[in-house]
Amino acid sequence: MTFMGAGSNGEPESSDSLRTFGAVVQALREYHGLSREEFGRLVGYSKHTVASVELGRRMPDVGFVEAAEGVLGNTGALRKAAGHLERQPGLASWFRRWAGLEKTAINLFNYECRMLPGLLQTEAFARQLFADELPPLSNEQIEASWAARAERQQLLRERPNTAFNFIIEEQVFLRRTGGVDVTREAIDHVLEMAQLRNVEVQIMPLVQTSHAGLHGPIALLENPQNRWFAYSEGQESGQFIADPKSISVLQSRYARMRSQALTIHDSVSLLQRMRGDL
């Protein structure tokens, strides 16, 4: 689902900017010969807070930045760096590298058996997924997660030269996630996206005696340098795959599934019939 979650200590997911800021604080602290506990006393924060900031796990507040500046030389470097901090909200930490590659991909293939792929979800469908999450997400996390997902979805329209192919299990629509109205809207949206020249949607029928995708979801992409990458998501984790041998296996499975799924025309016809049955 690639939503934003809190770590085991309740702190927000880290980002490159947070980690970089923390590394600068640590380097300056060590240059001045201060332990975390000593530095914490000088700036008025606990050594645990100092550690969280230095490890990129905690967004420093204004008080921390100003106090740290005074203790670490008053160069202005920390104030300037703090202006560029971001938590990268809305995307799980293990998914961010993949999301970055999506922005420049020339081919992007996705097989999904659990839910609509994130790039094809409506807001109502996505919010139902967020609402069902355990442990429960806060309102802020839900808003950040939807904002990140909506931004990703712009790829379908903003990158007309990127080829998108989606294979979706029929059962995803039969489950009626969110209810009839949400499902109806979701089908309408998928049909609309399927009309784009760079988007292909294929449905894997509910009854299928031979299925190459029983190992789970598959995401594949090709970058502008014609190198392929893959991504596989599971419970509370995701695996970014760059090994050519592993990618070759996943490409073979995906290619077989494209032949096993309904044709693009028949997939559209099935979705239209399902829409009419709601």
C-alpha positions in Angstrom: 0.0 0.0 0.0 3.1 2.2 0.4 1.4 4.6 2.9 3.3 6.7 5.4 3.7 5.0 8.8 5.4 5.8 12.0 8.5 3.9 13.2 8.5 1.7 16.2 9.2 4.7 18.3 6.3 6.7 16.9 8.6 9.1 14.9 8.0 10.0 11.3 9.7 8.2 8.4 13.1 9.7 7.7 14.2 11.4 4.5 17.5 12.1 2.8 17.3 15.8 4.0 16.6 14.8 7.6 19.5 12.3 7.6 21.9 14.9 6.0 20.9 17.5 8.6 21.5 15.1 11.4 24.9 14.1 10.1 25.9 17.8 10.0 24.8 18.2 13.6 26.7 15.1 14.7 29.8 16.2 12.8 29.8 19.7 14.4 29.0 18.3 17.9 32.0 15.8 17.6 34.2 18.6 16.3 33.5 20.6 19.4 34.3 17.5 21.6 30.8 17.2 23.0 29.0 14.0 23.8 25.3 13.7 23.0 24.4 14.1 26.7 26.7 17.2 27.1 25.3 18.8 23.9 21.8 18.0 25.0 22.3 19.8 28.3 23.6 22.9 26.4 20.7 23.1 24.0 18.0 22.0 26.5 17.1 18.7 25.0 17.6 15.1 26.1 20.4 13.0 24.7 17.6 10.7 23.1 16.2 13.7 21.2 19.7 14.6 20.0 20.3 11.0 18.9 16.9 11.0 17.0 17.8 14.2 15.2 21.3 13.1 14.3 20.0 9.8 13.0 17.4 11.6 10.8 14.5 10.2 12.7 13.1 13.4 14.1 12.3 16.7 12.6 14.1 19.4 14.7 12.0 22.2 15.9 13.0 25.9 15.7 14.2 25.9 19.3 16.6 23.0 18.6 18.0 24.6 15.5 18.6 28.0 17.2 20.1 26.5 20.3 22.3 24.2 18.3 23.5 27.2 16.2 24.6 29.0 19.3 26.5 26.0 20.7 28.1 24.9 17.5 29.6 28.1 16.3 26.8 30.3 15.1 27.8 29.9 11.4 24.2 30.0 10.1 24.7 26.6 8.4 22.1 24.8 10.5 19.5 27.5 10.0 20.0 27.3 6.2 19.9 23.5 6.2 16.8 23.5 8.3 14.9 25.4 5.6 15.3 22.5 3.3 14.1 19.7 5.6 11.3 17.5 4.6 9.9 14.3 5.9 8.8 12.9 2.5 5.4 12.2 3.9 3.0 9.8 2.4 5.4 7.2 1.1 6.8 4.3 3.1 10.5 4.4 3.5 11.1 1.1 1.5 9.1 2.5 -1.5 10.8 5.8 -2.0 13.6 4.6 -4.3 11.0 2.9 -6.5 8.8 6.1 -6.6 11.8 8.1 -7.7 12.5 5.7 -10.6 8.9 5.8 -11.6 9.2 9.5 -12.5 11.6 8.8 -15.4 10.6 5.3 -16.4 10.0 4.6 -20.1 8.1 1.3 -19.4 6.2 0.5 -16.2 4.4 -2.8 -15.7 2.3 -3.7 -12.6 0.5 -6.9 -11.6 -1.8 -6.6 -8.6 -3.9 -9.2 -6.9 -5.0 -7.5 -3.7 -6.2 -4.0 -4.6 -6.2 -1.5 -7.4 -2.6 -0.4 -8.2 -1.8 2.9 -6.5 -1.5 4.6 -9.9 -5.1 3.7 -10.7 -6.8 4.3 -7.3 -9.6 6.8 -6.8 -9.5 9.0 -3.7 -12.4 7.2 -2.2 -10.8 3.8 -2.8 -7.5 4.9 -1.4 -9.1 6.5 1.7 -10.9 3.2 2.4 -7.5 1.4 2.4 -6.1 4.0 4.7 -9.1 3.8 7.0 -8.7 0.0 7.2 -5.0 0.1 8.2 -3.8 -1.3 11.5 -2.5 0.2 13.6 -4.8 3.1 12.7 -3.4 6.1 10.9 -3.9 9.6 12.1 -5.8 12.1 10.0 -2.5 13.8 9.2 -1.0 10.5 7.9 -4.1 9.8 5.8 -3.9 13.2 4.2 -0.2 13.0 3.5 -0.6 9.5 2.1 -3.4 10.5 -0.3 -1.4 13.6 -1.4 1.6 11.5 -2.2 -0.5 9.0 -4.1 -2.4 11.7 -6.1 0.9 13.2 -7.0 2.2 9.9 -8.3 -0.9 9.4 -10.4 0.0 12.4 -12.5 2.6 10.3 -14.2 -0.1 8.7 -16.3 -1.0 12.0 -18.0 2.3 13.9 -17.6 4.4 11.1 -19.3 2.6 10.2 -22.5 5.7 8.6 -23.9 5.9 6.1 -21.0 4.1 2.8 -21.6 2.0 1.6 -18.6 0.6 -1.9 -18.4 -1.6 -3.1 -15.6 -2.8 -6.6 -14.9 -5.4 -6.7 -12.2 -7.2 -9.6 -10.8 -11.0 -9.7 -11.4 -11.5 -10.4 -7.7 -10.2 -6.9 -6.9 -13.4 -5.4 -8.3 -15.7 -8.2 -7.0 -14.6 -7.5 -3.4 -16.3 -4.1 -3.6 -13.8 -2.3 -1.4 -15.5 0.7 0.1 -18.9 -0.4 -1.0 -20.9 -0.3 -4.3 -20.5 3.4 -5.0 -16.8 3.4 -4.4 -16.4 0.3 -6.6 -18.5 1.9 -9.4 -16.4 5.0 -9.3 -13.2 2.9 -9.3 -14.3 1.0 -12.4 -15.3 4.2 -14.2 -11.8 5.6 -13.4 -10.0 2.6 -14.6 -12.0 2.6 -17.8 -11.1 6.3 -18.3 -7.4 5.7 -17.7 -7.5 2.8 -20.1 -8.5 5.2 -22.9 -5.1 6.9 -22.7 -2.8 5.8 -25.5 0.0 5.0 -23.1 -2.1 2.9 -20.7 -3.1 -0.7 -21.1 -5.3 -2.5 -18.6 -5.8 -6.3 -18.6 -8.0 -8.3 -16.3 -6.9 -11.7 -15.0 -10.2 -13.7 -14.9 -11.4 -15.1 -11.7 -11.4 -18.6 -13.1 -7.9 -19.3 -14.5 -6.5 -22.9 -14.5 -3.0 -21.7 -15.2 -1.6 -18.6 -13.5 2.1 -17.4 -13.5 1.6 -14.8 -10.8 0.6 -16.9 -7.8 3.8 -15.7 -6.0 2.2 -12.3 -5.5 2.3 -8.7 -6.9 5.0 -7.7 -9.4 6.1 -4.2 -10.5 8.7 -3.8 -13.3 10.1 -0.7 -14.9 12.7 0.3 -17.5 14.7 3.4 -17.0 15.9 5.8 -19.8 19.3 3.8 -19.8 17.3 0.7 -20.7 18.0 -0.9 -17.4 15.2 -2.8 -15.7 14.3 -2.8 -12.0 11.6 -4.6 -10.0 9.7 -4.1 -6.8 7.7 -6.5 -4.7 5.6 -5.5 -1.7 4.4 -7.6 1.2 3.3 -7.2 4.8 5.1 -4.2 6.4 7.9 -4.4 3.9 8.9 -4.0 0.3 11.8 -5.4 -1.7 13.6 -3.3 -4.3 15.2 -5.7 -6.9 18.1 -4.7 -9.1 19.7 -8.2 -9.7 19.4 -9.0 -13.4 18.8 -12.7 -12.8 15.9 -12.1 -10.4 14.4 -9.5 -12.8 14.6 -11.9 -15.7 12.5 -14.4 -13.7 9.9 -11.7 -12.9 9.8 -10.5 -16.5 9.1 -14.1 -17.6 6.3 -14.4 -15.2 4.8 -11.1 -16.2 5.0 -11.9 -19.9 3.2 -15.2 -19.3 0.5 -13.4 -17.3 0.0 -11.0 -20.2 -0.9 -14.0 -22.3 -3.1 -15.5 -19.6 -5.1 -12.4 -18.8 -7.9 -11.2 -21.0 -7.0 -9.1 -24.0 -7.2 -5.3 -23.6 -10.5 -5.2 -25.5 -12.1 -8.1 -23.6 -10.8 -6.6 -20.3 -12.6 -3.3 -21.1 -15.8 -5.3 -22.0 -15.7 -7.2 -18.7 -15.2 -4.0 -16.7 -18.2 -2.4 -18.5 -20.3 -5.5 -17.7 -19.3 -5.5 -14.0 -20.1 -1.8 -13.9 -23.5 -2.4 -15.2 -24.1 -5.2 -12.7 -23.5 -2.9 -9.7 
